[in-house]
Amino acid sequence: MSTLSVEPVSSAREKKRFIDLPWTLYRGDPNWVPPLKWDQEELIGFRPHPFYERNQAQAFLAYRDGKAIGRIAAILNYHHNEHFKERRGFWGFFECADDQEAASALLDAVRDWFSAQGIHQLRGPMNPALHYGMGLLIEGFDSPPTFLMPYNPPYYPRLVETWGFRKAQDLYAYYGHRRQLPESTARFQPIAEQIVARYDIRLRTLQRKRFRQDVEDFVSIYNRALPDHWGFVPMTHREVQHIAKGLRWLIVPELAVGAEIDGRLVGVVLALPDYNVRLRQINGRLFPWGFVRLLWNKRAIKKVRVAAVYVVPEYRLMGVGLVLLRALVPKALEWGMEEAEYSWVAESNQLSRGALEKGGALRIKSYRVYDWP
């Protein structure tokens, strides 16, 4: 008779086993894209990261007959609980074989870890928070994810729903192709031009001569643009700096457009090349040559992910978002873009969903965040 155990992760060997487990579980899956191991180690707290300067996490591994078959992390996000004035625990970095007993034992471990601290509401997956990655894929298993979007086997939702989790929010990914552009341009370009003229909007790309400061400014707009968004908690200044530091290698300046009114940056749109084809090649390792292979000849990547269209609240209903998207189009075409994914868009964000659907974008993937009240 087989034996199952769930153990907290503490030693260096256990941390390595936690990080490496997906390479075993996804072996042979043509749609899985290996994550960067260094990045995963930071996000789980195995290496220093600004998120954990005030928050904490505890990782767990599930073993069947001594073999690791599942993992999870309990994440105590003090910043979220202070912001929303609630006591909620989070879980993330969930991976598991198709073994309900093991999945339930992992979720039990998270529940018990929080119960010992008087916390009895759970939400996940968060990896480790909304800014960095969240949700289980529930629709769209027939193709790989785009850069920085999650992926999992079709049985994962069943594992967590059987335990007792229920939908809190769905997130969507939309697809567009350059052949759709003539029709959408004819429809929306005149409107965008009118908005630019009416509000005297100045559009500019990220500037190479002040690249680092511009990246920080672009990321800071995110903090100011989403105060009423579901689950949103502002990033700390240290988190903004850390994300900006990482993005400076990945951002293509021509694909980052800002909108200024009266000299003030009020909105940004950011598209990133879909680096996932390169991540497959380097198999999660940046060193010694993975970093070069990841970033070499970015123009050869013909798919982009439109990862951000953010406008500060007081300018949101003026059509600045539409102006930014229309401004991005010629830049992306010049780059050689063939395909684009707009992700993610929250189910509750009716304004953005409506704009994308009216523009002809097709919903191709759905992700779900779960609550256990």
C-alpha positions in Angstrom: 0.0 0.0 0.0 1.4 3.4 -1.0 2.1 6.1 1.5 1.5 9.8 1.1 3.1 12.6 3.1 3.2 16.4 2.8 6.3 18.1 4.2 7.3 21.8 4.7 10.2 22.9 2.5 13.3 24.2 4.4 16.6 22.7 3.2 18.4 23.7 0.0 17.8 20.2 -1.4 14.1 20.5 -0.8 14.0 24.0 -2.4 15.7 22.6 -5.5 13.2 19.7 -5.6 10.3 22.2 -5.3 11.7 24.3 -8.2 12.5 21.3 -10.4 9.2 19.4 -10.0 7.4 20.9 -13.1 10.2 19.5 -15.3 9.1 16.0 -14.2 5.3 16.6 -14.2 5.2 18.3 -17.7 7.7 15.9 -19.4 6.3 15.3 -22.9 3.7 18.1 -22.8 4.1 20.0 -26.0 2.4 23.2 -24.7 4.4 23.6 -21.4 7.0 26.4 -21.4 9.8 26.1 -18.8 9.9 29.1 -16.5 13.1 30.8 -15.6 14.4 29.1 -12.5 16.0 32.2 -11.1 12.8 34.1 -11.4 10.8 31.3 -9.7 13.3 31.2 -6.8 12.8 34.9 -6.2 9.0 34.8 -6.5 8.7 31.9 -4.0 11.0 33.6 -1.6 14.0 31.3 -1.9 16.0 34.3 -3.0 15.6 37.9 -1.9 12.6 39.7 -3.4 11.0 43.0 -2.4 7.6 41.3 -2.0 8.9 39.3 1.0 10.3 42.4 2.8 6.8 42.5 4.4 5.1 39.3 3.4 6.0 35.6 3.9 5.5 32.2 2.4 5.8 28.6 3.3 6.3 26.0 0.6 5.2 22.3 0.9 6.0 19.2 -1.1 3.8 16.1 -1.4 5.5 12.7 -1.6 4.1 9.4 -2.7 6.3 6.5 -1.6 9.1 9.0 -1.2 8.8 10.5 -4.6 7.8 14.2 -5.0 4.5 14.4 -6.9 3.1 17.8 -5.9 3.9 21.2 -4.5 2.2 24.3 -3.1 3.0 27.5 -1.2 1.0 29.3 1.5 1.4 33.0 1.1 0.7 35.5 3.8 0.2 38.9 2.0 0.0 41.4 4.8 -0.1 44.2 2.3 -3.3 42.8 0.8 -5.0 42.3 4.2 -4.2 45.8 5.3 -5.4 47.3 2.1 -8.7 45.4 2.1 -9.1 45.2 5.9 -9.6 41.5 5.8 -7.8 38.3 7.0 -7.2 36.2 4.0 -4.6 33.6 3.1 -3.3 32.9 -0.4 -1.8 29.9 -2.1 0.2 29.5 -5.3 2.9 27.7 -7.2 0.6 24.7 -7.3 1.7 21.7 -9.3 0.5 18.1 -8.9 0.2 14.8 -10.5 -3.4 13.7 -11.3 -3.8 12.5 -7.7 -6.7 13.9 -5.7 -5.5 12.6 -2.4 -2.1 14.4 -2.9 -3.8 17.6 -4.1 -6.2 17.6 -1.2 -3.3 17.0 1.2 -1.4 20.0 -0.2 -4.4 22.2 0.2 -5.0 20.9 3.7 -1.5 21.9 4.6 -2.1 25.4 3.4 -5.4 25.6 5.3 -3.8 24.3 8.5 -0.9 26.6 8.2 -3.2 29.6 8.1 -5.6 28.2 10.6 -2.8 28.2 13.2 -2.6 32.0 12.6 -6.3 32.5 12.9 -6.9 32.9 9.1 -9.8 31.0 7.6 -10.4 32.5 4.2 -8.3 31.3 1.2 -7.7 32.5 -2.3 -5.5 31.2 -5.1 -3.6 30.6 -7.1 -1.4 33.7 -6.7 2.2 33.4 -7.6 2.7 35.2 -5.3 0.4 38.1 -6.0 -1.8 39.7 -8.7 1.2 41.7 -10.1 3.3 38.6 -10.8 0.9 35.9 -12.0 -2.3 34.2 -10.9 -5.1 31.8 -12.0 -5.5 28.3 -13.3 -6.0 27.8 -17.0 -9.6 26.5 -17.4 -10.1 26.9 -21.2 -7.6 26.9 -24.1 -5.5 23.9 -23.4 -4.7 23.3 -27.1 -1.9 25.9 -27.5 1.0 27.1 -25.5 0.7 30.2 -23.2 2.3 33.5 -24.2 5.1 35.1 -22.2 4.5 35.3 -18.4 1.0 33.7 -18.7 0.2 30.5 -16.7 -0.3 27.0 -18.1 -1.5 23.8 -16.5 -3.1 20.4 -17.4 -6.9 20.2 -17.8 -7.3 18.3 -14.6 -6.0 21.0 -12.2 -9.4 22.8 -11.9 -11.0 19.5 -10.9 -8.4 18.9 -8.2 -9.0 22.3 -6.5 -12.8 22.3 -7.0 -13.1 18.8 -5.5 -11.4 20.1 -2.4 -14.0 22.9 -2.1 -12.8 26.0 -4.0 -15.2 28.0 -6.0 -14.8 30.7 -8.6 -13.8 34.2 -7.4 -12.8 35.8 -10.8 -12.1 34.7 -14.3 -9.4 36.3 -16.5 -9.3 36.2 -20.3 -6.8 36.3 -23.1 -7.7 37.7 -26.4 -6.1 37.0 -29.8 -5.6 39.3 -32.8 -3.9 39.0 -36.2 -2.5 41.7 -38.5 -5.1 40.8 -41.1 -7.8 42.2 -38.8 -6.1 45.6 -38.7 -7.4 47.3 -41.9 -11.0 46.9 -40.7 -10.4 47.9 -37.1 -8.2 50.8 -38.2 -10.8 52.2 -40.5 -13.3 52.0 -37.7 -11.3 53.4 -34.8 -8.5 55.6 -36.2 -10.8 58.6 -36.9 -12.1 58.5 -33.3 -8.6 58.2 -31.9 -7.5 61.2 -33.9 -10.4 63.3 -32.6 -9.5 62.4 -29.0 -5.9 63.4 -29.6 -6.9 66.7 -31.0 -9.5 67.4 -28.4 -7.3 66.8 -25.4 -4.0 67.8 -27.0 -2.5 64.3 -26.2 1.2 63.9 -26.8 2.3 60.3 -27.7 5.8 59.1 -27.2 7.7 55.9 -27.0 10.0 54.9 -24.2 13.2 57.0 -24.5 16.5 55.2 -24.7 18.5 58.1 -23.3 16.5 57.9 -20.0 15.6 54.3 -20.3 15.7 53.2 -16.7 13.7 56.2 -15.4 11.1 55.8 -18.2 10.7 52.1 -17.3 10.0 53.1 -13.7 7.6 55.8 -14.8 5.7 53.3 -17.0 5.5 50.7 -14.2 4.4 53.4 -11.7 1.4 54.2 -13.9 0.2 50.6 -13.1 0.0 51.6 -9.4 -2.1 54.7 -10.2 -4.3 53.2 -12.8 -6.0 50.3 -11.0 -7.2 51.5 -7.6 -10.7 50.1 -8.1 -9.7 46.9 -10.0 -10.6 43.5 -8.5 -8.0 42.3 -6.0 -5.6 45.2 -6.7 -3.1 46.2 -4.1 -0.4 48.9 -5.0 3.1 47.7 -5.3 5.7 49.2 -3.0 8.3 51.5 -4.5 10.9 48.7 -4.0 8.7 46.3 -6.0 8.3 48.9 -8.8 12.1 49.3 -8.9 12.6 45.6 -9.0 10.1 44.9 -11.8 11.6 47.9 -13.8 15.1 46.4 -13.4 13.9 43.1 -14.9 11.8 44.7 -17.6 14.6 46.9 -18.9 16.1 43.8 -20.7 12.8 42.6 -22.1 11.1 45.8 -23.2 11.4 46.9 -26.8 11.3 50.8 -26.5 9.3 51.0 -29.8 6.5 48.8 -28.3 6.1 50.9 -25.2 4.0 54.0 -25.8 3.0 56.7 -23.3 0.3 59.4 -23.4 1.0 62.8 -21.9 -1.5 65.6 -21.2 -0.2 68.9 -20.1 3.3 67.3 -19.7 2.0 64.6 -17.4 2.2 60.9 -18.2 -1.4 59.7 -17.8 -1.4 56.3 -19.6 0.8 53.6 -21.1 0.5 50.6 -23.4 3.2 48.0 -23.3 3.7 45.1 -25.6 6.4 42.4 -25.1 7.7 40.0 -27.7 6.5 36.5 -26.9 9.8 35.2 -25.5 8.3 31.8 -24.8 9.8 30.3 -27.9 13.2 31.2 -26.5 12.4 30.0 -23.0 11.9 26.5 -24.5 15.3 26.7 -26.0 17.1 27.6 -22.8 15.0 25.3 -20.6 14.7 27.7 -17.7 18.4 28.5 -17.4 19.8 32.0 -17.9 23.5 31.0 -17.4 25.9 30.7 -18.9 24.4 31.4 -22.4 20.6 31.4 -21.8 20.5 35.2 -21.3 22.0 35.8 -24.7 19.8 33.3 -26.5 16.7 34.7 -24.8 17.3 38.3 -26.0 19.2 37.8 -29.3 17.5 39.1 -32.4 14.2 40.0 -30.9 12.8 41.0 -34.3 12.6 37.4 -35.2 9.8 37.0 -32.7 6.6 37.7 -34.7 4.1 37.5 -31.8 3.6 40.1 -29.1 1.8 40.1 -25.8 0.0 43.3 -25.1 0.5 43.1 -21.4 -0.7 46.5 -20.2 -3.0 49.3 -21.3 -3.2 51.5 -18.2 -4.8 54.9 -17.8 -5.0 56.9 -14.6 -8.7 57.1 -13.4 -9.3 60.8 -14.1 -8.5 60.3 -17.8 -9.9 56.8 -18.3 -13.3 57.8 -19.8 -11.7 60.3 -22.3 -10.7 57.5 -24.7 -6.9 57.6 -23.9 -6.8 53.8 -23.8 -8.1 53.6 -27.4 -5.6 56.3 -28.5 -2.7 54.2 -27.0 -3.8 51.0 -28.7 -4.1 52.8 -32.1 -0.7 54.4 -31.5 0.9 50.9 -30.9 -0.4 49.4 -34.1 2.1 51.1 -36.6 4.9 50.4 -34.2 4.0 46.7 -34.0 3.7 46.5 -37.8 7.1 48.1 -38.3 8.5 45.6 -35.9 7.1 42.8 -38.1 4.3 41.6 -35.8 2.0 39.0 -37.2 0.0 38.0 -34.0 -0.9 39.6 -30.7 -2.4 38.4 -27.5 -4.1 40.8 -25.1 -3.8 39.3 -21.6 -5.0 39.3 -19.1 -8.3 41.0 -18.9 -10.5 40.5 -15.8 -14.1 39.3 -16.3 -15.3 42.2 -14.2 -13.5 44.7 -16.5 -16.4 45.3 -18.9 -14.8 48.4 -20.4 -11.7 46.7 -21.7 -13.5 43.5 -22.7 -16.0 45.5 -24.7 -13.3 47.5 -26.5 -11.4 44.4 -27.5 -14.4 42.5 -28.6 -15.7 45.4 -30.7 -12.3 45.6 -32.2 -12.5 42.0 -33.4 -10.3 40.3 -30.9 -11.2 36.7 -30.1 -11.2 35.2 -26.6 -8.9 32.2 -26.7 -8.1 31.3 -23.1 -9.7 31.6 -19.7 -8.1 31.5 -16.3 -9.7 31.2 -12.9 -8.9 32.5 -9.4 -10.6 30.6 -6.6 -11.9 31.4 -3.2 -12.6 29.2 -0.2 -14.6 31.4 2.2 
